């Protein structure tokens, strides 16, 4: 069932994009995944994202994706929302993934602009409308031009947002000024979430609602504090804390999600194992990520 707009307070703040842990043989590590989800929920995350960019969704089978969503829902037990990545460059496949996410216990889906086949804006709009017609789940749109080679234009977004089923945008363009353009043109309840940690503070300061984040996987408590400062308009403290996270954010963005897994491995939280065609960071890059993690400080890495 579509979540009423008045109940969207959970789609705000720093929401982690959870990586998918694999064991030494490359199989899905369910126990470690449950621990990663629990760490974030216990730190106060209002929601977690699974099976998306950080989760290496393109290498997961549909059954594995359902297993991930179900495991996250079991851990959350209603304490946090489960946002499932369910995007594809095939509209029919995106519909199937969305339906499977619903059956597995997702509260909403994150649906990315179709990649590789370079659709026109009319095709992008039709793609999302077909998905909406096939489900009652709320849909968060994901605009990440660096990976899709096509943007979700402001005009297309504004048309889609007229439907209450599209409840928000994950804007991974890095354009912090975009939120200022969009906010007056969108429904008041429509949520604008940054997808870029390095520019997230500017995005929030310009009227954004939060960030679907890689960094919050590493330092959930510090991210929660930054958002609290923003809500209380304590911008000086928010800037100071954000500046401490920027080197880590830049380090994680270089080879994502391998760098994220390397950072969490440095904290002893998971293996850095990747699935081909992605591979683990080479040793020099891994040391640089570990140094960026250490520079944040042990106290601020705690949940």
Secondary structure, DSSP 8 states (H G I E B T S, - for coil): ----GGGGGGS-EEEEE----B-TTS-B-HHHHHHHHHHHHHTT-SEEEESSTTTTGGGS-HHHHHHHHHHHHHHHTTSSEEEEE---SSHHHHHHHHHHHHHHT-SEEEEE---SS---HHHHHHHHHHHHHT--SEEEEEE-HHHHSS---HHHHHHHTTSTTEEEEEE-S--TTHHHHHHTTS-TT-EEEES-GGGHHHHHHTT--EEEESHHHH-HHHHHHHHHHHHTT-HHHHHHHHHHHHHHHHHHHHTTTHHHHHHHHHTTSS-----TT-----HHHHHHHHHHHHHH-HHHH--
